[in-house]
C-alpha cells in the first residue's frame, strides 16, 4: 500500500510520485486509484489499488538491491544474443516492460557489451539510453544520491 508522496516505479516509465488516492465509480462499484505522476515527463497514470501487482507497480529498491544491480552490471561472463537486431530489441523491450531493476540492468549490460563487438541499431541505442536512465533515476533515489554521481559510477563499471 502506497501513501500520498511515496515514490513508486511504474514499469517502462520509471519513477513516479503518488500524488493522490482517488475513489471513482466504475461500473456501479467504488474503486480506489493511485494517481501517479511520472517524474521524468509529468505524465499522469491512474492505477487501481487492487491492480498494483498485475501492472507491476513497486516501491523503490533498497540499498542492498543497488549492490545486486551493480554486480549484474559488472558481470562480463555472459552469453550475448547475436540474433537479428529486431529479435534482440523485442526480447530486451520485454525485459524493460517487466519493471524489474535487475532485468533492466541485464539489458544495459548486454547492450553495452554488444556495442563493443558491433554497431547497435538506432532502436538499440535508444534502448541503451532508456535502460541507463531508468537505472540512474531509481538508484539515485535508493542511495539518496544525485543522478550525476550514479551515472559516473555506472560509467566506471563499464570502463573497467
Number of C-alpha atoms within 10 A of each C-alpha: 9 16 12 13 12 15 22 21 23 25 19 19 17 23 25 26 22 21 17 16 18 15 13 13 9 9 7 7 9 11 14 17 19 23 20 26 21 21 15 13 9 11 11 15 14 15 18 16 18 12 11 16 9 7 14 16 21 18 17 19 18 13 14 10 15 19 12 14 20 16 14 18 21 16 12 13 6 10 8 13 13 10 9 8 15 12 12 17 18 11 13 22 17 14 20 26 16 17 21 19 25 21 19 28 24 21 26 24 24 20 23 17 16 15 15 9 8 9 10 16 13 10 12 21 15 12 19 21 14 18 25 19 17 22 24 22 20 24 26 17 18 17 15 10 13 13 18 12 12 19 18 12 14 17 12 11 15 14 7 6
